[in-house]
Amino acid sequence: MFSSLFLNLVGRETLIAADDTWTLLTVMCLSVALAIYLEQKYTWASKVSGAIIALIIALVLSNLGILPVNSVLYDEIIWGYAVPMGIPLLLLQCNMKKIWRETGRMMVIFLIGALGTCVGAVVAFSLLHERIPELAGIAAMMTGSYIGGGVNFAALADEFSVSGEMIGAATVADNLLMALYFFALIFFAGMNFFRKHYTHPHIDEVAVVGTDGAQTQAAAYWTRKDISLKDIAMNFAYCVTIVTVAKLIAGFIGNLIPTTNALLTILNTFFGSQYVWITTVAMACATLGEKQVAKLNGSQEIGTFLIYLFLFVIGVPASIVKIITETPLLLAFTGLIVVINMLFCFVGGKLLHYDLEDIILASNANIGGPTTAAGMAISQGWSKLVGPVMLVGTFGYVIGTYAGVIIGSLLGA
């Protein structure tokens, strides 16, 4: 009531005007900084994750009439620059030679789970496409997200032009489901049923040596690193160059491939996607420039911060009314994908005689991405698996966009 009265007095739809980009940027950066601080300071916030906290802050501020739903800052700056620049920085960790050399069996179960995600997206779409608008695009987004992570979610949402309201509603449903699933995975690790039917050497090791609970998951992962002015300059020069090259390639190939039939349309959508080429070129640079990448500090931190800004933005257009009306069905949609992914991982892991910890972390890396999987490994004391699951999850960033574009094209997005 008070907020509505005040907005009427100042003659605005929201407290902060849509064209007041500096004030909007201030609120956005302060909110992301608060989310990261809480995540690294408090255990409860670490479990919720800074990403979800940032989204919730945006959701509350927009629904209270403080932030505008649409702004040039969101569409042209964050979507147009921050997201494309963040992707190649995060993919600098994706050395293909190192991934295949060090991940071992976890890579196999991760790929089985990725296949389960694709199957789950098609099955869920076939059951619910008549009841949820824009579901083909959402299916593409969730395929990418449930193989890679938020990076792929952002790329595919932009690629298939999913509306802001549906992105917000899907994100809220997705985050709620992910939180529940992560708790379920931790619960599975302690259940006698799973310990009876799967080997669990890392759980046994923790029981003997114990764990160090001095830090939160986030603080343990995001430790302070040395970074120089040259590192910052090289990071920005690198990511901007990658995006520019990817746009040129995508535009050139997109103009070459006609859209005269369904197959050619799929090929045009795939090879004409800037995100496919951002991913491909960044992956090649990370692999071929292994020694140079090792000397570059700050890429993961800068890339993650840019993606956090994106996560804040996608929480802005999430109308509470829209969430109430759409989220139950979107929860069912995303839940079905997650369940099928889980079945593929646990059944495949059992047939291949894999350890319980590998299966849990591989599924986590599918659904939540490398950071959440690494966080779970750290929180459970499975320190030997932190590196491998980070590499596996980072590989998901690579194939997630490809898979999402294919699924979205096949479903007619």
N, C-alpha and C positions, 0 to 999 in steps of 0.2 A: 504493500500500500504506500509506504513512505517513498520507496524507490520510484514508483509510478508517478506520484505527485511531483517529486523532484524533477523527473525527466520531462514532465509536462511544463514545468516552470522554465526550464532551460531550453525548451523547444527542441529536444533531441529524442531519437528513438532509444539511444543508449547513453550512458554517462560519458563514455569516451567516444568521440565521433569517429566514423570510419576513415576519414581523411587525416586524422591526427596520428600519423604513423609513428612519430617519436614517442608519444605517450604509450601507444600500443606496444611498441618495441620495448619500452622500459618495463611495462607490466609483464610482458612475455619473458624477458631475460631474468627479471627478479623471480618470477614463478619457477622457471627452470632451475635457477640457482638454489632456490629453497628446496625444490624436489631432490636435487642432487645432495644438498647438505643433509637433509633428513635421512636419505637413503644410506649415507655413509656414517651417520651419527647414531641412529637408533635401530635396534634389531627389528622392531615391528615394521619400520619403514623399509628396511632392507628386504623383508619378506614380501611386502606389497610391491616394491620396486619403484624407483624414481620415475620411470616412464608412466606408470599408472597414476602416481601422485600428480605429475605435471598435467596429465589429461583431466584428472578430477578437478584440479584448480581451475583449468580453463572452462570446464563444464559448469562449475558453480558460478564463475564470474559472468559467463554469457547468459545463463538462465536467470541471473539476478538483474540483468539489464545493464551491466557495467561494460561489457565488451560487445562490439558489433559482430554480427554473424559473418559479414563479408567486408573485406578490406583489400586494398592493393598490396598491403604488407603480406597478407596471407597468400594471395594468388600469384603475385609477380616476384616477390622476394623469397619467401620460404619455399613455395612449390617450384618457382622458376629457377632459383639459384641454390638455396641451402640444401635441398634434397639431392639434386644431381651432383653437387660438390661433395656431399657427405659420403656418397656411395663409393667412389674410387678410393677415398681415404680409408674407409673401413676394409675395403678389399685388398689393401696393401699387405695384409696378413695372409693373403691367399696364395701362397707358394705351392703350385700344384705338385712339384716334385717332392716337397716336404710333406704334403698331405698324404700322398700315396705311400711314402716311406715310413711315416711315424704313426699313422692312425690304426693300422692293423685291422683287427676284426670289427672294431667299432664302425669303421666306414661301411662295411658290408651291411650291418644291421641298420645303419642310418639310411642307406639307399633303399633297403626293404621298406622302412618306414615312409620314405619319400614316395615310393610307389603306392603305399597305403593311403597317403594323403591325396594323391591324384584319383585313385579309385573312390575314396570317400567323397571327394568334391563332385564327381560325376553322379554317384548314387544319391547324394543329398540334393543335388540340383534336380535330378529326375523326379524326386518325391515332392519338392517344395517350390518349384519354379513358378507354378501358377498362383502361389499365395504371397510371394515376396517380390516386389519390384526390383529391377536391375540385378537380378540374382546371378546372371551370367558373369557380369563384371565383378560382383562380390565373390563368386566362386574362384575367379582368377586371382583376386586379391588374397583370399584365404589359402589357395594352393601355394602361392609364393610365400606367404607368411608362415604357413605350417611346414614348409621345407627349409626356408631361410629365416626370415624375421621381419622386423619393421622396415628395413631397407627395401625388401621386395614388396611389402605391402604398399609403401609409398609409391614405388615405381609403377606398380600395376594399377593402383587407383588412378594415377595420372594417365597412364596409357589407355585405359578403357573409359576415362571421363566419368567415373562414378560420382554421383552428386554428393555434396558435402554432408547433407543430412543422413544419407545412407552410410557414408563412410563413418560418421560419428556414431550412429546406432550400431553398426557392425563392430566398431572398435570397442564400444562399451561391452557388448555381448562377448566379444573375443577375449577382452581382458578379464572379465568375470570368469569365463570358462578356463582360461589359462591359470588363473590363481587357484581355482578348485582342482585343476588337473595336477599342478605342481605339488599341492598338498597331498593329493592321492598318490603320486609317485613316491613321495617321502614315506607315506603310510605303507605302501607296498614293500619298501625296503625293509621295514620292520615286521612284516607279517610272517608268521610261521609257514603259511601256505606257500608263499613264494620262496622262502628260504629252504623249504623242503624240496621243491621241484627245480631249483636253479642253484648253481654254484655261486658263492659270494665271498671270494677271497679278501676283497678290500673291506667289507663289513667286518669280517673276522679280524683283520689287522687292526682296525680302529678299536675294536673291543679290547685288544691287548695293549696298544700303546696310548690310546686316548686321543683327544683332540684339543687344539688350542682355541678357546672361545673368546679371545681378547678383542677380536675385530668382527664387524659385520661382514656379510658376504661382499657388499660393494666396496668397503674400505680395504678388504683383503685383496680384491682384484685391482682396484684403481689406486695403486700405490704411487707415491710421488716419483717422478722421473726427471732426469736432467733434460732441458730443452733450451736450444739457443735461438737467436734471431734468425740464423740461417735455416734452422729446422722449420720455423714458421713460414719463412719465405718459400722454401722448397715445397712444403706441403701445399700451400695455396697455388703456387705455379703449376705443380703437378696436377692437382684436381681440376683446375680450370682448363688446362691443356687437354686432359682426358675427355672432359665433357665437350669441348669444342670439336675435337677430332671425331668423337662418337656421333655428334650431331651432323657433321659433314658426311660421314659414311652412311648414316641412317637416311638422310635426305637423298643422297645419290642413289642408293639401292632402292629406296622406296619409290623413286621416280622411274626406275627401270622395270619394276615388276608390275604388270597390269593387274586389275582386279576384275577380270572378265568371268571368272568362275570361282567356286568355293575354295578349291585348292590354292589358286593363285592369291586369293584374298587372305588366306591363312599365312602364306609365305610372305606377302606384302606386310601384313601386320607384324609378323615376327622379325623379319630382316629390316623392316623400316622403323623399328622401335629404337629410340635413342638409348633406352635403358639396357636393351640387349647388347648394344655396342659399348656402352659405358662399362658394363660388366665384363665383356670379352676383352676389351683393350686393357682395362685395369688388371684383370687376371694375368694377361700376357706380361705386362710390366712387372707385376709382383713376382712372377716365375722367372723371367729372363733377367730381371735386375735384382736378383736375390741379394747380392753383396751391397748394392746401393741402398736397398730398402732397410737392411739391417742397421745402417748408420743413421737412419732418419727417425727422430723421436717426435712424438706428439700427434702422429697421424690418427691413431685410434681415439685419442681424447678429443681432438678437434672434430673428427667425423661423428663421434657419438654425441657431442654437444649439438651439432647441426641437426641430427636426427631427433634429439630431444625437443628442439624448437618445432620440428614438424609434428611431433606427438602432441605438443601443446595446441598447435593450430587445429589438428583434427578433432580435438575435444570441444572447440568453440561452437561449431554448428550443430552439436548434438542436443536437439530439443528434448526436454524431459518427456513431453507428450509423445514425441516420435519414438523415444526409447521404450516407453510403456506399451505402445501399440505394436512396435516392430521387434523389440528385443526378444520376446518369448519365442517367436518363430526363428529369429536369427540365432538364438541360443540352441534351438533344436538343430538348425543347419550346421553350425560350427561344431556342436557336440557330436553329431554323427560322423563328421570328418575325423575328429579327435579319437573317437572310439575305434573307428576302422584303422587309423594309424596305430593305435595301441595294440590292436589284435594282430596286425602285420608284424609289429616289432616283437611282441611277446611270443607269438606262435613261431615266427621265423627264428627267433633266438633260441627257443627250446629245441627246435628241429636241428639247429646247427651247434647245439651244446655250448651256447655263449653264457658268460657270467651275467648275473642279475644286474650288477652295477653298469655294465656296458649297455644293456638293453634299456635301463631306466634313463641313462644319460643321453643315449642316441634318440630316444623318443622325445626327451626334453629339448634336445637341440633342434629337432624337427619343429616342434610346436612353439617353442619360445625363443630359439636362436642360441648362438654360442655363449652370450653373456649369462643368460639365465641358467644354462646347463653348467657352465663353469662355476656359477654361484652355488648351485646345488652340490656340485662335487666338493667345493670348498667347505660348505656348511656341514657336509656329512663326513669330512675328513678324508675323502678319497683323493689325496693330493697327487698321486701318480696319474690320475685320469684327467686332471685339469687341462694340461697341454693338449692331449689328443682330442678331447671333446671341443676345445676351442677351435682346433684345426678342422674338425669334422663340421662343426656348426658354421664356420666361415665358408667352407665349401658349399654349404646350403645357400649362402648368399649368391653364389655363382649359378647354381642350377635352379634356384627358386624362381628367378625371373623368367628363365627359359620355360620352365614347366607351367608357370602361370599364364604366360602369353599363349602357349599351346592350348591349355585347357580353356581359357577365355575365348580363343578363336573357334575352337571346336564347338563350344556351347552357344556361339553366336553373339558374343558381347560386342 
